[in-house]
């Protein structure tokens, strides 16, 4: 759990941290995600067959094949 300290040096609990984040979001004109929106954003509950499929679905480069040199190895 994160430890965040308040303005007067007191340790903030989880509920106080959430209240502060909601307040900051409102001050910045941002909406707070609902539970469903948060699950969609973080892809909670989605399962993939293997690491390669996971990387592809998340938009990352695939794992290198054995013996394949990365671009920094060519410099």
Number of C-alpha atoms within 10 A of each C-alpha: 5 8 10 14 12 13 8 6 8 9 13 16 14 13 9 13 17 12 11 14 13 15 14 12 13 12 10 9 9 11 10 13 11 9 9 9 11 12 13 13 10 9 11 10 7 9 9 11 7 8 11 13 14 15 14 13 10 9 9 11 9 12 11 9 7 6 6 9 10 9 7 6 7 6 5
